[in-house]
């Protein structure tokens, strides 16, 4: 593939609800551009974008994929993203390097929650965008309803550029609102010819046309004066003004068509080139980590080389590729690059652009272009590449944090190392996946964005790396403490041939009041009943005892242990004997001092639209949560803050999605330990006892 200058590049991300037709549209665009001779289908598993085995098996996108399209002397880097919320990390990576977005909406399903989330992402990253209403060939598809819904939600920024012409419930043509002309498709082809504008379209067409002209007039005082004087704008003036509005985000064009019939796709490709901005329209500012000075990249071809690695692809079959957006300079084959994050110099052997999973060699990449570098050893997603003489760091993309987790263990003994290595490779590729070793409960935890995400991870592990894991409900990290005071004796006496073992301690156990520390140790022995040289052995016994409490085997916190008396034997006493005696006293003392279980409490934040606050708070109360308050975010949502037991958060992500139509999000962090209710304690103690018996 040839290299393109910055002004001839468009980096466009496809966004929308799961199943709305993004991948089918990308396939239709590839077909229209002549990249493929026959458009594939998601249901047949033969599209360019969805090439992964998991995507083919499940029939939806899981990862972001690149599709460079050459059109009218320009290059469109199309970033096809998943619509399902479990794979939002892939979307966030794509949006971080896109310069514009096409939000895809099904004409049949209409505006869905995925549409709203796509819009919110565009607002967050200040992305110019246009809307493509697909599936207009389907019965009951309504372009007018989609436009009305969008206008109701987002106001007068919504501007239909085309209107459908339908006959006998079939899409046969369209009206170009900008040109005020009708076009009819010829037979079953994507070719079109001029036609009369149907009478039934005129009323709605006038409304759309007036909205467009209002937007054009507002671009300058001269245009405003001419508009009020009743003058007509030329087609070129209209297009220039519309481009300015679209690039500024004050106008959102809405166009339509059918991906299956490859209709309206020609117009979409043209509109992307005409109305969406090239990379240099956006700022790209980093810093020189050596000096701390600001580095203004802004896609300057003459500046020192720099680029941002926004995505890593690791595959046992096609290898490892680092996807880079070139920010300054020209990246060439055989270039030496410096990675400040990893403090490494590496030489590029070959430069590629990826079309799905197919690497196409290129000789160079200009600022704003997206390319792939194979086999960069230590490079990771979020790293910046530059020259050693002028190191640069760009801000890393903000990726959602995973909160859903399950316990995992190898299905086959001996596979632990292979699983660990496979997960390590997968985490290079997927930043929303995380592994944690919970040593306290002797369990390994797998974190993801939701149940479907975890399911896909384990399936990939089996398919690609030929090892398997079993997922189960994770244990909660309880603690044990005491509520009363108890005085006990611990005596260890053992006689055998030769020296025996003798240690005797009398100790008082009581609450220390400090839950941050496991124990506080004091000695108040009078008259040398226990020699001072055995005090450290007593403390060692305590150190060992608090690791595993006698109530349910959890760590003990918040106790004060005081050695008050005891006895020793001149020959048989030893450090080991006193340590053992202390452990005996500890177990007895804790059980006599009113032992209780402490459960971990999380500080939870739930962001939901106003309409769902009652349902969410009701559900939190059922989960033993304490709602602390609500804070409006100023965008029609409320942030509900609550304290909730960690054990009650199991499966919460799925319930919240169901309750709020996937509009609610949540985050939490550990806050403190609190005494568990008696029924929770009894159940846990019983479970631990049953475990010991097994």
C-alpha positions as CSV (number, residue, x, y, z in Angstrom):
1,X,0.0,0.0,0.0
2,X,1.3,3.5,-0.8
3,X,2.0,6.1,1.9
4,X,-0.3,9.1,2.3
5,X,0.3,12.7,3.5
6,X,-1.4,13.9,6.6
7,X,-3.9,16.1,4.8
8,X,-5.1,13.0,2.8
9,X,-5.7,10.8,5.9
10,X,-8.9,10.3,7.9
11,X,-8.9,8.3,11.1
12,X,-12.5,7.2,11.6
13,X,-13.8,5.0,14.4
14,X,-17.1,3.1,13.9
15,X,-19.2,3.2,17.1
16,X,-22.6,1.9,18.0
17,X,-24.8,-0.6,19.9
18,X,-23.9,-4.3,19.7
19,X,-25.5,-5.9,16.6
20,X,-26.3,-2.5,14.9
21,X,-24.3,-3.4,11.8
22,X,-20.9,-1.8,12.2
23,X,-18.9,-4.7,10.9
24,X,-21.3,-5.2,8.0
25,X,-20.9,-1.5,7.1
26,X,-17.1,-1.8,7.3
27,X,-17.4,-4.8,4.9
28,X,-19.6,-2.9,2.5
29,X,-17.2,0.1,2.5
30,X,-14.3,-2.3,1.7
31,X,-16.4,-3.8,-1.1
32,X,-17.4,-0.3,-2.5
33,X,-13.7,0.7,-2.4
34,X,-12.7,-2.4,-4.4
35,X,-10.6,-4.0,-1.7
36,X,-12.7,-7.2,-1.9
37,X,-14.6,-8.6,-4.8
38,X,-17.5,-10.0,-2.6
39,X,-18.8,-8.6,0.7
40,X,-18.6,-11.1,3.5
41,X,-21.3,-11.7,6.1
42,X,-21.0,-11.8,9.9
43,X,-23.3,-14.8,10.0
44,X,-21.0,-16.6,7.5
45,X,-17.9,-15.7,9.5
46,X,-16.0,-14.4,6.5
47,X,-15.7,-10.6,7.1
48,X,-12.3,-8.8,7.1
49,X,-12.9,-7.2,10.5
50,X,-14.1,-10.2,12.5
51,X,-11.2,-12.6,11.8
52,X,-10.7,-14.0,15.3
53,X,-12.0,-17.5,15.9
54,X,-14.0,-16.3,18.9
55,X,-15.6,-13.6,16.8
56,X,-16.5,-16.0,14.1
57,X,-17.9,-18.5,16.6
58,X,-20.0,-16.0,18.5
59,X,-21.1,-13.8,15.6
60,X,-20.0,-10.4,17.0
61,X,-16.9,-8.3,17.4
62,X,-14.7,-8.8,20.4
63,X,-11.6,-6.8,19.4
64,X,-10.9,-3.6,17.6
65,X,-9.7,-4.1,14.0
66,X,-8.2,-1.9,11.4
67,X,-9.4,-1.5,7.8
68,X,-7.4,1.0,5.7
69,X,-9.5,2.1,2.7
70,X,-8.2,4.1,-0.3
71,X,-10.8,6.4,-1.7
72,X,-10.7,9.5,-4.0
73,X,-6.9,9.9,-3.4
74,X,-7.3,9.7,0.4
75,X,-6.8,7.0,2.9
76,X,-9.5,6.2,5.5
77,X,-8.2,4.3,8.5
78,X,-11.4,2.7,9.6
79,X,-11.4,1.4,13.2
80,X,-14.2,-1.2,13.6
81,X,-15.0,-1.6,17.3
82,X,-17.1,-4.0,19.4
83,X,-20.6,-2.8,20.5
84,X,-20.9,-5.1,23.6
85,X,-20.0,-3.3,26.8
86,X,-17.8,-6.1,28.1
87,X,-15.2,-5.1,25.4
88,X,-15.3,-1.3,26.0
89,X,-11.5,-1.3,26.5
90,X,-11.1,-2.0,22.7
91,X,-13.4,0.9,21.9
92,X,-11.5,3.3,24.2
93,X,-8.2,2.4,22.6
94,X,-9.6,3.1,19.1
95,X,-11.3,6.4,20.2
96,X,-8.0,7.6,21.7
97,X,-6.4,7.8,18.2
98,X,-9.5,8.6,16.1
99,X,-9.9,12.1,14.7
100,X,-13.7,11.5,13.9
101,X,-16.4,9.0,14.4
102,X,-19.3,7.4,12.5
103,X,-22.0,6.4,14.9
104,X,-24.0,3.5,13.3
105,X,-27.7,3.1,14.1
106,X,-30.0,0.3,13.0
107,X,-33.0,1.8,11.2
108,X,-35.1,-1.0,12.6
109,X,-33.9,-1.0,16.2
110,X,-33.5,2.8,16.4
111,X,-31.5,4.7,19.0
112,X,-30.2,2.2,21.7
113,X,-28.2,2.5,24.8
114,X,-25.0,1.7,22.8
115,X,-25.8,4.8,20.7
116,X,-25.9,6.9,23.8
117,X,-22.6,5.5,25.1
118,X,-21.0,6.1,21.7
119,X,-22.2,9.7,21.8
120,X,-20.8,10.2,25.4
121,X,-17.4,8.9,24.2
122,X,-17.4,11.3,21.3
123,X,-18.3,14.2,23.7
124,X,-15.5,13.1,26.1
125,X,-12.9,13.1,23.4
126,X,-14.4,16.0,21.6
127,X,-14.7,14.0,18.3
128,X,-16.5,15.4,15.3
129,X,-19.0,12.8,14.2
130,X,-21.6,11.7,11.7
131,X,-24.5,9.2,12.0
132,X,-25.1,6.4,9.5
133,X,-28.6,4.8,9.7
134,X,-28.1,1.3,8.3
135,X,-30.6,-1.6,7.6
136,X,-32.8,0.8,5.7
137,X,-33.6,-2.1,3.4
138,X,-35.4,-3.9,6.3
139,X,-39.2,-3.7,6.8
140,X,-40.3,-1.3,9.5
141,X,-37.0,0.6,9.3
142,X,-37.7,4.3,10.0
143,X,-35.1,7.0,9.2
144,X,-37.5,9.7,10.3
145,X,-38.0,8.1,13.7
146,X,-34.2,7.9,14.2
147,X,-33.8,11.6,13.3
148,X,-36.6,12.6,15.6
149,X,-35.2,10.6,18.5
150,X,-31.7,12.0,17.9
151,X,-33.0,15.6,17.7
152,X,-35.0,15.1,20.9
153,X,-31.9,14.0,22.7
154,X,-29.2,16.2,21.2
155,X,-31.0,19.2,19.7
156,X,-30.6,21.1,16.5
157,X,-27.1,19.8,15.9
158,X,-28.7,16.8,14.2
159,X,-28.8,17.5,10.4
160,X,-30.1,14.9,7.9
161,X,-27.9,15.1,4.7
162,X,-30.0,12.5,3.0
163,X,-33.6,11.2,3.1
164,X,-34.7,7.7,1.9
165,X,-37.0,7.1,-1.1
166,X,-39.0,4.0,-0.4
167,X,-41.5,2.2,-2.6
168,X,-43.5,-0.8,-1.5
169,X,-41.5,-0.9,1.8
170,X,-38.3,-1.1,-0.1
171,X,-35.4,1.3,-0.2
172,X,-35.0,2.4,-3.9
173,X,-33.2,5.8,-3.7
174,X,-32.5,8.9,-1.7
175,X,-32.8,12.7,-1.7
176,X,-29.6,14.7,-1.3
177,X,-30.7,17.6,1.0
178,X,-27.5,19.6,0.2
179,X,-28.0,19.4,-3.5
180,X,-31.8,19.2,-3.4
181,X,-31.8,16.4,-5.9
182,X,-33.1,12.8,-6.0
183,X,-31.2,9.7,-6.9
184,X,-32.6,6.2,-7.6
185,X,-30.5,3.0,-7.5
186,X,-30.5,1.0,-10.7
187,X,-31.9,-2.5,-10.3
188,X,-30.1,-4.4,-7.6
189,X,-26.8,-2.5,-8.0
190,X,-25.2,0.3,-6.0
191,X,-25.2,2.5,-9.1
192,X,-27.7,5.4,-9.1
193,X,-29.3,7.8,-11.6
194,X,-31.1,11.1,-11.2
195,X,-34.8,11.1,-10.4
196,X,-37.6,13.3,-9.4
197,X,-38.0,14.1,-5.7
198,X,-41.3,12.3,-4.5
199,X,-44.1,14.7,-3.5
200,X,-44.4,13.0,0.0
201,X,-40.7,13.9,0.8
202,X,-41.1,17.6,0.1
203,X,-42.6,18.7,3.5
204,X,-39.9,17.0,5.5
205,X,-37.2,18.0,3.0
206,X,-38.0,21.7,3.5
207,X,-37.6,21.4,7.3
208,X,-34.2,19.6,6.8
209,X,-33.1,22.1,4.2
210,X,-34.0,25.1,6.4
211,X,-32.0,23.6,9.3
212,X,-29.0,23.2,7.1
213,X,-29.2,26.7,5.7
214,X,-29.5,28.1,9.3
215,X,-26.2,26.3,10.1
216,X,-24.5,27.6,7.0
217,X,-25.7,31.2,7.7
218,X,-24.3,31.1,11.3
219,X,-20.7,30.5,10.0
220,X,-20.1,34.2,9.2
221,X,-21.8,37.6,9.4
222,X,-21.6,37.9,5.6
223,X,-23.5,34.6,5.2
224,X,-26.1,35.7,7.8
225,X,-26.8,39.0,6.0
226,X,-27.1,37.2,2.7
227,X,-29.4,34.6,4.2
228,X,-31.8,37.2,5.6
229,X,-31.7,39.1,2.3
230,X,-33.1,35.9,0.7
231,X,-30.0,35.0,-1.3
232,X,-29.2,31.4,-2.2
233,X,-25.8,30.0,-1.3
234,X,-23.8,28.1,-3.9
235,X,-23.2,24.4,-3.5
236,X,-19.5,25.0,-2.8
237,X,-20.3,27.6,-0.1
238,X,-22.7,25.2,1.5
239,X,-20.2,22.4,1.5
240,X,-17.4,24.6,2.9
241,X,-19.7,25.9,5.7
242,X,-21.0,22.4,6.5
243,X,-17.4,21.1,6.8
244,X,-16.6,23.9,9.2
245,X,-19.6,23.1,11.3
246,X,-19.0,19.3,11.3
247,X,-15.3,19.7,12.2
248,X,-16.3,22.0,15.1
249,X,-18.9,19.5,16.3
250,X,-21.8,22.1,16.0
251,X,-23.4,19.9,13.3
252,X,-23.9,16.2,13.2
253,X,-24.7,14.9,9.6
254,X,-27.2,12.0,9.4
255,X,-27.1,9.8,6.3
256,X,-28.5,6.4,5.6
257,X,-28.3,3.3,3.5
258,X,-28.0,-0.5,3.6
259,X,-24.8,-2.4,4.3
260,X,-26.2,-5.6,2.9
261,X,-27.2,-4.1,-0.4
262,X,-24.1,-1.8,-0.4
263,X,-26.4,1.3,-0.8
264,X,-25.6,4.7,0.6
265,X,-22.0,3.5,1.2
266,X,-20.6,5.5,-1.8
267,X,-22.1,8.7,-0.3
268,X,-20.7,7.8,3.2
269,X,-17.2,7.4,1.9
270,X,-17.5,10.7,0.0
271,X,-18.9,12.4,3.1
272,X,-16.1,11.1,5.3
273,X,-13.5,12.7,2.9
274,X,-15.5,15.9,2.4
275,X,-16.7,16.7,5.9
276,X,-14.6,14.9,8.5
277,X,-11.2,16.4,9.5
278,X,-7.7,15.3,8.8
279,X,-5.4,14.5,11.8
280,X,-3.7,18.0,11.9
281,X,-7.0,19.6,12.9
282,X,-6.5,18.1,16.4
283,X,-3.8,19.0,19.0
284,X,-1.3,16.4,20.0
285,X,0.7,17.6,22.9
286,X,3.2,15.6,25.0
287,X,6.2,16.4,27.1
288,X,9.9,15.9,27.0
289,X,10.5,13.7,30.1
290,X,14.2,14.6,30.2
291,X,13.5,18.3,30.6
292,X,9.8,18.4,31.6
293,X,9.2,20.9,28.7
294,X,5.9,20.7,26.7
295,X,6.3,19.0,23.3
296,X,3.9,20.3,20.7
297,X,3.6,17.5,18.2
298,X,0.4,18.5,16.3
299,X,1.3,16.1,13.4
300,X,4.2,18.2,12.2
301,X,6.1,16.3,9.5
302,X,9.3,18.3,10.1
303,X,9.5,17.8,13.9
304,X,11.5,14.9,15.4
305,X,9.9,11.5,15.1
306,X,7.3,10.5,17.7
307,X,4.4,8.1,17.9
308,X,1.9,6.5,20.4
309,X,1.3,2.8,20.7
310,X,-2.4,2.5,21.2
311,X,-3.0,-1.2,20.7
312,X,-1.0,-4.4,20.9
313,X,-2.0,-7.6,19.1
314,X,-0.5,-10.8,20.4
315,X,-1.5,-14.0,18.5
316,X,0.2,-17.4,18.5
317,X,-0.3,-17.6,14.8
318,X,0.3,-14.1,13.3
319,X,2.8,-12.9,16.0
320,X,2.9,-9.6,17.9
321,X,2.1,-6.3,16.4
322,X,2.3,-2.8,18.0
323,X,-0.2,-0.5,16.4
324,X,1.2,3.1,16.3
325,X,-0.3,6.4,15.5
326,X,2.5,8.6,14.1
327,X,2.4,12.0,15.8
328,X,5.4,13.8,14.4
329,X,8.1,13.2,11.8
330,X,8.0,10.4,9.2
331,X,8.3,6.8,10.4
332,X,10.3,4.7,7.9
333,X,11.4,1.1,7.4
334,X,14.7,0.4,9.1
335,X,14.3,3.4,11.5
336,X,15.8,3.2,15.0
337,X,13.2,4.1,17.6
338,X,13.6,4.9,21.3
339,X,11.0,3.8,23.9
340,X,11.3,6.2,26.9
341,X,8.8,4.2,29.0
342,X,11.0,1.0,28.8
343,X,14.3,2.8,28.2
344,X,15.1,0.7,25.2
345,X,16.4,1.3,21.6
346,X,14.9,-0.9,18.9
347,X,15.3,-1.1,15.2
348,X,12.3,-1.6,12.9
349,X,12.7,-4.3,10.4
350,X,9.5,-3.8,8.5
351,X,6.5,-1.4,8.6
352,X,3.0,-2.6,7.9
353,X,-0.6,-1.5,7.8
354,X,-3.0,-4.1,9.1
355,X,-6.2,-4.9,7.1
356,X,-8.0,-7.1,9.5
357,X,-5.3,-9.8,10.3
358,X,-3.5,-9.3,7.0
359,X,-0.3,-7.2,7.2
360,X,0.5,-5.0,4.1
361,X,4.0,-3.7,3.8
362,X,4.6,0.1,3.6
363,X,7.8,2.0,3.2
364,X,6.9,5.0,5.5
365,X,4.1,6.5,7.5
366,X,3.4,10.2,7.7
367,X,2.1,12.1,10.8
368,X,-1.5,11.1,11.6
369,X,-1.2,7.8,9.9
370,X,-1.7,4.5,11.7
371,X,0.7,1.7,11.1
372,X,1.9,-1.6,12.7
373,X,5.4,-2.6,13.8
374,X,6.1,-6.3,14.3
375,X,8.1,-7.9,17.1
376,X,8.9,-4.8,19.3
377,X,10.3,-6.7,22.3
378,X,9.4,-4.7,25.4
379,X,6.9,-2.2,23.9
380,X,3.4,-2.2,25.5
381,X,0.2,-0.4,24.8
382,X,0.4,3.2,26.0
383,X,4.2,3.6,25.3
384,X,5.5,6.4,23.3
385,X,8.2,5.9,20.6
386,X,10.5,8.7,19.6
387,X,14.2,9.5,18.9
388,X,16.7,9.2,21.8
389,X,17.9,12.8,21.1
390,X,14.3,14.1,21.6
391,X,12.4,11.7,23.9
392,X,8.7,12.3,24.1
393,X,5.9,11.0,26.4
394,X,2.2,11.3,25.4
395,X,-0.6,10.9,27.9
396,X,-1.9,7.3,28.0
397,X,-5.4,6.6,27.0
398,X,-7.9,6.3,29.8
399,X,-9.1,2.6,29.9
400,X,-11.9,1.3,32.0
401,X,-11.0,-0.6,35.1
402,X,-12.3,-4.2,35.5
403,X,-14.4,-4.9,38.6
404,X,-16.0,-8.3,37.8
405,X,-13.8,-11.2,39.0
406,X,-13.8,-15.0,39.5
407,X,-11.5,-17.5,41.0
408,X,-9.7,-19.7,38.6
409,X,-7.6,-22.8,38.8
410,X,-6.0,-25.1,36.2
411,X,-8.1,-28.0,35.0
412,X,-5.1,-30.1,34.6
413,X,-2.3,-30.3,37.1
414,X,1.0,-29.0,35.8
415,X,-0.5,-26.5,33.5
416,X,-0.1,-23.6,35.9
417,X,3.0,-22.2,34.3
418,X,1.6,-22.4,30.8
419,X,-1.6,-20.6,32.0
420,X,0.4,-17.9,33.6
421,X,2.4,-17.3,30.4
422,X,-0.7,-17.3,28.2
423,X,-2.5,-14.8,30.5
424,X,0.6,-12.6,30.4
425,X,0.4,-12.4,26.6
426,X,-3.3,-11.9,26.7
427,X,-2.9,-9.0,29.1
428,X,-0.5,-7.2,26.7
429,X,-3.4,-7.2,24.2
430,X,-6.3,-6.6,26.6
431,X,-5.8,-3.8,29.2
432,X,-9.2,-4.5,30.8
433,X,-8.1,-8.0,31.9
434,X,-6.2,-8.5,35.1
435,X,-4.8,-11.3,37.2
436,X,-4.4,-11.2,41.0
437,X,-2.8,-13.6,43.4
438,X,-4.8,-13.5,46.6
439,X,-2.3,-15.2,48.9
440,X,-4.5,-14.8,52.0
441,X,-7.2,-17.1,50.6
442,X,-4.8,-19.1,48.5
443,X,-6.7,-18.3,45.3
444,X,-5.9,-16.8,41.9
445,X,-8.4,-14.2,40.6
446,X,-9.3,-13.3,37.0
447,X,-10.7,-9.8,36.5
448,X,-12.7,-8.6,33.5
449,X,-15.4,-6.2,32.4
450,X,-18.3,-8.6,32.8
451,X,-19.3,-12.3,32.7
452,X,-19.1,-12.5,28.9
453,X,-15.6,-11.0,28.9
454,X,-14.4,-13.7,31.4
455,X,-16.1,-16.4,29.3
456,X,-14.3,-15.1,26.1
457,X,-10.9,-15.0,28.0
458,X,-11.2,-18.6,29.1
459,X,-12.4,-19.7,25.7
460,X,-9.4,-18.0,24.0
461,X,-7.1,-19.6,26.5
462,X,-8.4,-23.1,25.4
463,X,-8.5,-22.3,21.7
464,X,-5.2,-20.4,21.2
465,X,-3.0,-21.7,24.0
466,X,-4.4,-25.2,24.5
467,X,-4.7,-25.0,28.3
468,X,-7.9,-24.7,30.3
469,X,-9.1,-23.2,33.6
470,X,-12.1,-23.6,35.8
471,X,-13.9,-20.6,37.1
472,X,-15.7,-20.5,40.5
473,X,-17.0,-18.0,43.0
474,X,-14.1,-16.3,44.8
475,X,-13.6,-16.5,48.6
476,X,-14.0,-13.2,50.5
477,X,-11.1,-12.1,52.7
478,X,-12.7,-12.1,56.2
479,X,-10.8,-11.2,59.4
480,X,-11.2,-12.4,63.0
481,X,-11.0,-10.3,66.2
482,X,-12.3,-10.4,69.7
483,X,-14.8,-8.4,71.7
484,X,-14.1,-9.5,75.4
485,X,-11.2,-10.1,77.8
486,X,-9.9,-13.6,78.6
487,X,-7.2,-14.9,80.8
488,X,-5.8,-18.3,79.8
489,X,-2.9,-20.7,80.4
490,X,-1.0,-22.4,77.6
491,X,1.2,-25.3,78.7
492,X,3.4,-27.4,76.5
493,X,5.0,-30.4,78.2
494,X,6.5,-33.3,76.4
495,X,8.8,-36.0,77.9
496,X,10.9,-38.2,75.8
497,X,14.3,-39.8,76.0
498,X,16.9,-37.2,76.9
499,X,15.8,-33.6,77.1
500,X,12.0,-33.0,77.2
501,X,10.1,-29.9,76.2
502,X,8.5,-27.5,78.7
503,X,6.9,-24.2,78.3
504,X,4.2,-22.6,80.4
505,X,2.5,-19.2,79.8
506,X,-0.4,-17.3,81.4
507,X,-1.7,-14.6,79.1
508,X,-4.5,-12.1,78.9
509,X,-6.2,-11.4,75.5
510,X,-8.3,-8.3,75.0
511,X,-9.3,-5.9,72.1
512,X,-6.5,-3.5,71.2
513,X,-8.8,-1.0,69.5
514,X,-6.4,-0.8,66.5
515,X,-7.7,-2.8,63.5
516,X,-4.8,-1.8,61.4
517,X,-2.4,-4.0,63.5
518,X,-2.7,-7.7,64.0
519,X,-1.6,-7.6,67.6
520,X,0.0,-5.6,70.4
521,X,2.3,-7.6,72.7
522,X,3.2,-6.7,76.3
523,X,4.8,-8.6,79.2
524,X,4.1,-8.0,82.8
525,X,5.9,-11.0,84.3
526,X,6.9,-10.6,87.9
527,X,9.8,-12.4,89.7
528,X,11.3,-14.1,86.6
529,X,8.5,-16.7,86.3
530,X,9.3,-16.6,82.5
531,X,12.9,-15.6,81.8
532,X,13.4,-12.6,79.5
533,X,15.2,-14.6,76.9
534,X,11.9,-16.5,76.1
535,X,9.9,-13.3,75.5
536,X,10.8,-13.2,71.8
537,X,9.7,-16.8,71.5
538,X,6.3,-15.9,73.0
539,X,6.0,-13.1,70.4
540,X,6.9,-15.5,67.6
541,X,4.1,-17.8,68.8
542,X,1.7,-14.8,68.5
543,X,3.0,-13.9,65.0
544,X,2.3,-17.4,63.9
545,X,-1.1,-17.6,65.6
546,X,-2.6,-14.5,64.1
547,X,-2.0,-15.7,60.6
548,X,-4.8,-18.2,60.9
549,X,-7.5,-17.6,63.6
550,X,-9.2,-20.5,65.5
551,X,-12.7,-19.3,64.6
552,X,-12.7,-19.8,60.8
553,X,-9.0,-19.8,59.8
554,X,-8.8,-16.1,58.8
555,X,-6.1,-13.7,59.9
556,X,-6.6,-12.2,63.3
557,X,-6.5,-8.4,63.9
558,X,-7.0,-5.9,66.7
559,X,-5.9,-8.0,69.7
560,X,-3.7,-7.1,72.7
561,X,-1.8,-10.0,74.2
562,X,-0.2,-9.6,77.6
563,X,2.1,-12.2,79.2
564,X,1.5,-12.0,82.9
565,X,2.9,-15.3,84.4
566,X,4.1,-18.7,83.6
567,X,6.8,-21.2,84.6
568,X,9.9,-22.8,83.1
569,X,12.2,-25.8,83.5
570,X,16.0,-25.2,83.8
571,X,16.8,-28.1,81.5
572,X,13.7,-28.8,79.4
573,X,12.5,-25.3,78.5
574,X,13.4,-23.9,75.1
575,X,12.3,-21.2,72.6
576,X,10.3,-23.8,70.6
577,X,8.5,-25.0,73.8
578,X,7.5,-21.4,74.7
579,X,6.4,-20.7,71.1
580,X,4.2,-23.8,71.1
581,X,2.8,-22.9,74.5
582,X,1.9,-19.4,73.3
583,X,0.1,-20.8,70.2
584,X,-2.0,-23.1,72.5
585,X,-2.8,-20.1,74.8
586,X,-3.7,-18.0,71.7
587,X,-6.2,-20.5,70.3
588,X,-7.8,-21.0,73.7
589,X,-7.8,-17.3,74.6
590,X,-9.4,-16.1,71.3
591,X,-12.2,-18.6,71.6
592,X,-12.9,-17.5,75.2
593,X,-12.7,-13.7,74.4
594,X,-15.9,-13.5,72.2
595,X,-14.5,-14.1,68.7
596,X,-16.2,-12.4,65.8
597,X,-15.7,-12.3,62.0
598,X,-15.0,-9.0,60.3
599,X,-16.1,-8.6,56.7
600,X,-14.5,-6.3,54.1
601,X,-16.6,-3.2,53.2
602,X,-16.3,-1.5,49.9
603,X,-16.9,2.2,49.1
604,X,-19.2,1.9,46.0
605,X,-20.1,4.5,43.4
606,X,-22.9,3.9,41.0
607,X,-23.6,6.3,38.1
608,X,-27.1,6.0,36.8
609,X,-29.7,8.1,34.9
610,X,-32.2,9.8,37.3
611,X,-35.0,7.4,36.3
612,X,-33.2,4.4,37.8
613,X,-32.1,5.8,41.2
614,X,-35.0,4.3,43.2
615,X,-34.5,0.8,41.8
616,X,-30.7,0.9,42.4
617,X,-31.0,2.2,46.0
618,X,-33.7,-0.5,46.7
619,X,-31.3,-3.2,45.4
620,X,-28.4,-1.8,47.5
621,X,-30.5,-2.0,50.6
622,X,-31.3,-5.7,49.9
623,X,-27.5,-6.2,49.6
624,X,-27.0,-4.8,53.1
625,X,-25.6,-1.6,51.6
626,X,-25.8,1.8,53.4
627,X,-26.6,4.6,50.9
628,X,-24.6,7.7,52.0
629,X,-25.9,10.1,49.4
630,X,-26.4,11.1,45.8
631,X,-24.6,13.7,43.7
632,X,-25.9,14.9,40.3
633,X,-23.3,14.9,37.5
634,X,-25.1,17.7,35.6
635,X,-25.8,15.5,32.6
636,X,-29.0,13.8,33.8
637,X,-27.3,11.2,35.9
638,X,-26.9,10.7,39.6
639,X,-23.8,9.3,41.4
640,X,-25.1,7.1,44.3
641,X,-22.5,6.5,47.0
642,X,-22.8,3.6,49.4
643,X,-20.9,1.4,51.7
644,X,-21.5,-2.3,50.9
645,X,-20.1,-5.6,52.0
646,X,-17.6,-7.0,49.4
647,X,-19.4,-10.4,49.4
648,X,-22.6,-8.7,48.2
649,X,-20.9,-7.3,45.1
650,X,-20.6,-10.7,43.5
651,X,-22.5,-10.6,40.3
652,X,-23.5,-7.0,40.8
653,X,-22.3,-5.8,37.3
654,X,-24.8,-8.2,35.6
655,X,-27.7,-7.1,37.9
656,X,-26.9,-3.4,37.4
657,X,-26.9,-3.8,33.6
658,X,-30.2,-5.6,33.8
659,X,-31.8,-3.1,36.1
660,X,-30.7,0.0,34.2
661,X,-30.8,-1.2,30.6
662,X,-27.0,-1.2,30.6
663,X,-27.0,2.6,31.3
664,X,-25.6,2.2,34.8
665,X,-21.8,1.9,35.6
666,X,-20.1,1.3,38.9
667,X,-16.7,1.4,40.6
668,X,-15.6,0.5,44.1
669,X,-12.6,0.3,46.4
670,X,-11.9,-1.3,49.7
671,X,-12.8,0.9,52.7
672,X,-12.6,-1.0,56.0
673,X,-13.5,-4.1,58.0
674,X,-16.7,-4.3,60.0
675,X,-18.3,-7.0,62.2
676,X,-20.3,-9.4,60.1
677,X,-23.9,-10.2,61.1
678,X,-24.4,-13.4,63.1
679,X,-26.0,-15.3,60.3
680,X,-23.1,-14.5,57.9
681,X,-20.6,-15.5,60.6
682,X,-22.4,-18.8,61.4
683,X,-22.5,-19.7,57.7
684,X,-18.8,-19.0,57.2
685,X,-17.7,-20.9,60.3
686,X,-19.8,-23.8,59.2
687,X,-18.3,-23.8,55.7
688,X,-14.8,-23.7,57.1
689,X,-15.6,-26.6,59.5
690,X,-17.0,-28.6,56.5
691,X,-13.8,-27.8,54.5
692,X,-11.6,-29.1,57.4
693,X,-13.6,-32.4,57.5
694,X,-13.1,-32.9,53.8
